């Protein structure tokens, strides 16, 4: 039996990345905020379109500062407006931002986070409190409204991060309004494959994947920055048209089919 060896880490590497990350945030956030606010003079649609243009650039710069390399496979649909995928780490925001290039659906408490919350609100993020049916209905309406305006929306329907071994249930209530509006949905799968030249396996995946029970965000993030470059792949599956009937059974089948496509992508891997 071959003993597992963790990828080599470096405190100096982490310190340099932290400095690069701070500089990137200090320079990018004000710049992006000015552009978004300026575009907002032309209305919310102009603001969201500016967000779609800036998100991939912002996320690529942040990913580079963190040592995250992202590869895109498959083709992002031009007609789809809702993009759904698996959720295994906070890094998914950067990977999804690079691949989808749109606004996100996020848990409700993010809107009150220092700095990030301000930018999330400026960027048109749809906040959702899954514990509240009223919030869920309101958020679904916000998703549909933005999609009808031609804005791409990225969301993680599992409701939280998982170990990545499988894909959790996609909450059907998120897809009811989407189905009623007839909006095309495209599933995607995110896989983290390597740390440097070392493949990510069940033995070392917690260095990148972040799910319960997990160390605090700051502890995990510092440990991650000490590692060599992390390689990630976001793979786009064919888009799916919503069911013609918006009844509960049809919507659930639709959500299950999207989940199946995302789960099938886990078997392909991020080679």
C-alpha positions in Angstrom: 0.0 0.0 0.0 1.3 3.4 -0.9 1.3 5.9 1.9 -0.6 9.2 1.2 1.6 12.3 1.2 0.1 15.7 1.3 1.2 18.2 -1.3 4.1 20.4 -0.2 3.1 23.7 1.4 4.8 26.9 2.1 4.1 29.7 4.6 6.0 32.2 2.4 3.7 31.3 -0.5 0.7 31.9 1.6 2.0 35.2 2.8 2.7 36.4 -0.8 -0.7 35.3 -1.9 -2.4 37.1 0.9 -0.6 40.3 0.0 -1.6 39.8 -3.6 -5.2 39.2 -2.6 -5.3 42.3 -0.4 -3.8 44.5 -3.2 -6.3 43.0 -5.7 -9.3 43.7 -3.5 -8.1 47.2 -2.6 -7.6 48.0 -6.3 -10.4 46.1 -7.9 -13.4 46.7 -5.6 -13.4 50.5 -5.9 -12.7 50.3 -9.6 -15.5 47.8 -10.2 -17.9 49.6 -7.9 -17.4 52.9 -9.8 -18.1 51.2 -13.2 -21.1 49.4 -11.8 -22.6 52.5 -10.2 -21.8 54.5 -13.3 -23.5 51.9 -15.5 -26.4 52.0 -13.1 -27.3 55.5 -14.2 -28.6 53.9 -17.3 -30.9 51.6 -15.2 -30.6 48.2 -13.7 -30.2 46.3 -17.0 -27.1 48.4 -17.9 -25.8 47.7 -14.4 -26.3 44.0 -14.6 -24.7 43.9 -18.1 -21.7 45.7 -16.7 -21.5 43.0 -13.9 -21.6 40.3 -16.6 -18.6 41.9 -18.3 -16.6 42.5 -15.1 -17.3 39.3 -13.2 -15.0 36.9 -15.3 -12.2 39.5 -15.2 -12.6 40.1 -11.4 -12.8 36.4 -10.7 -9.7 35.5 -12.8 -7.6 38.1 -11.1 -8.7 36.9 -7.7 -8.2 33.3 -8.7 -4.7 34.1 -9.9 -3.9 35.7 -6.5 -5.1 32.6 -4.8 -3.2 30.2 -7.1 -6.4 28.8 -8.6 -6.2 27.7 -12.3 -9.6 27.3 -14.0 -10.3 25.3 -17.2 -13.6 25.5 -19.0 -14.9 22.6 -21.0 -18.2 22.2 -22.8 -19.9 25.2 -24.3 -21.8 27.8 -22.3 -25.2 28.2 -24.0 -26.1 31.6 -25.5 -29.8 31.0 -24.9 -29.7 29.7 -21.3 -30.0 32.3 -18.6 -30.0 30.2 -15.5 -26.9 28.1 -14.7 -26.9 25.5 -11.9 -24.1 23.4 -10.5 -22.7 21.5 -7.6 -21.2 23.3 -4.6 -18.2 21.9 -2.7 -16.1 25.0 -1.7 -16.1 28.7 -1.4 -13.8 28.6 -4.5 -16.9 27.7 -6.5 -17.8 31.4 -6.6 -14.6 32.2 -8.5 -14.9 29.2 -10.7 -18.5 29.9 -11.5 -17.8 33.5 -12.0 -15.2 32.8 -14.6 -17.3 30.2 -16.4 -20.8 31.8 -16.2 -20.0 35.5 -15.9 -23.2 36.7 -14.4 -24.8 37.5 -11.1 -25.2 35.0 -8.3 -27.9 33.7 -6.0 -26.4 33.7 -2.5 -27.5 33.0 1.1 -29.1 35.9 2.7 -26.5 36.7 5.4 -23.8 37.5 2.8 -25.5 40.8 2.1 -24.3 42.0 5.6 -20.7 40.8 5.3 -18.1 43.5 5.4 -16.9 44.6 1.9 -18.2 41.4 0.2 -21.7 42.2 1.1 -21.5 45.7 -0.3 -20.1 44.5 -3.6 -22.6 41.6 -3.8 -25.5 44.1 -3.5 -23.9 46.4 -6.1 -23.5 43.4 -8.4 -27.2 42.5 -8.3 -26.9 39.4 -6.2 -30.2 37.7 -5.4 -30.2 36.9 -1.7 -32.3 34.0 -0.4 -33.2 32.7 3.0 -34.0 29.1 2.5 -35.6 28.9 5.9 -38.3 31.3 4.9 -40.9 30.5 2.2 -41.6 34.2 1.7 -37.9 34.8 1.0 -37.8 31.9 -1.4 -40.8 33.1 -3.4 -39.4 36.7 -3.5 -35.9 35.4 -4.5 -37.4 33.2 -7.2 -39.1 36.3 -8.6 -35.8 38.2 -8.6 -34.1 35.4 -10.5 -36.8 35.4 -13.2 -36.8 39.2 -13.4 -33.1 39.3 -14.1 -33.2 36.4 -16.5 -35.9 38.0 -18.5 -33.7 41.1 -18.8 -31.1 38.9 -20.5 -28.9 38.5 -17.4 -27.1 35.2 -16.7 -27.8 33.9 -13.2 -25.5 31.3 -11.4 -26.8 29.3 -8.5 -26.0 26.3 -6.4 -29.4 24.5 -5.7 -28.1 22.1 -3.1 -28.4 24.7 -0.5 -24.9 24.2 0.9 -21.5 22.6 0.2 -21.0 18.8 0.1 -18.1 16.4 -0.1 -18.4 16.3 -3.8 -18.8 12.5 -3.9 -22.4 13.0 -5.1 -24.8 15.9 -5.7 -27.4 16.7 -3.2 -31.1 17.3 -3.9 -31.9 20.3 -6.0 -34.6 22.2 -4.2 -37.6 22.1 -6.5 -39.1 25.4 -5.2 -36.2 27.2 -6.9 -37.4 25.9 -10.3 -41.1 26.5 -10.0 -41.0 30.2 -11.1 -38.2 29.4 -13.6 -40.5 26.8 -15.2 -43.5 29.0 -15.3 -41.4 31.7 -17.1 -40.1 29.1 -19.7 -36.4 30.0 -19.1 -33.7 27.6 -20.3 -31.4 26.2 -17.7 -27.9 24.9 -18.2 -26.2 22.6 -15.7 -22.5 22.6 -15.0 -20.1 20.5 -12.9 -17.2 21.8 -10.9 -14.3 19.5 -10.1 -11.0 20.3 -8.4 -8.5 17.8 -9.8 -4.9 18.7 -8.6 -2.9 20.6 -6.1 0.3 21.2 -8.1 1.1 17.9 -9.7 -0.6 15.9 -6.9 -4.1 14.5 -7.8 -6.9 15.4 -5.4 -8.2 12.2 -3.8 -10.4 11.2 -0.9 -7.3 11.4 1.3 -6.4 15.0 0.6 -9.6 16.6 -0.8 -10.3 18.5 2.4 -7.4 20.8 1.6 -9.6 22.3 -1.1 -13.2 21.1 -0.6 -14.9 22.8 2.3 -17.9 21.1 3.8 -19.3 20.1 7.2 -17.6 19.3 9.4 -15.1 21.9 8.3 -12.5 24.1 9.9 -13.2 27.8 10.2 -13.0 29.7 6.9 -9.9 31.6 7.8 -8.1 28.4 8.9 -9.0 26.6 5.8 -8.2 29.5 3.5 -4.7 30.0 5.0 -4.0 26.3 4.7 -5.2 26.4 1.1 -3.0 29.4 0.2 0.1 27.5 1.5 -0.5 24.9 -1.2 0.7 24.9 -4.8 -1.7 25.9 -7.5 -5.1 24.3 -7.4 -6.5 23.1 -10.8 -10.2 23.3 -11.3 -12.5 22.4 -14.2 -16.0 23.7 -14.9 -17.8 21.6 -17.4 -21.0 22.8 -19.1 -23.7 20.2 -20.0 -26.3 20.7 -22.7 -29.0 23.2 -21.7 -32.5 22.0 -20.8 -35.8 23.6 -21.6 -38.2 23.7 -18.6 -41.3 21.5 -18.6 -44.4 22.8 -20.4 -46.4 22.0 -17.4 -45.5 23.9 -14.2 -47.1 21.4 -11.8 -45.1 20.2 -8.8 -44.4 16.7 -10.3 -43.0 18.1 -13.5 -40.9 20.7 -11.7 -39.5 18.0 -9.4 -38.6 15.8 -12.4 -37.0 18.8 -14.1 -34.9 19.5 -11.0 -33.9 15.9 -10.6 -32.8 15.7 -14.3 -30.6 18.8 -13.9 -29.1 17.2 -10.7 -28.5 14.0 -12.6 -26.6 15.8 -15.4 -24.4 17.6 -12.8 -23.8 14.3 -11.0 -22.8 12.5 -14.2 -20.1 15.2 -14.6 -18.5 14.0 -11.4 -17.6 10.7 -13.0 -15.8 12.4 -15.9 -13.3 14.1 -13.6 -11.1 17.1 -14.2 -8.3 15.5 -16.2 
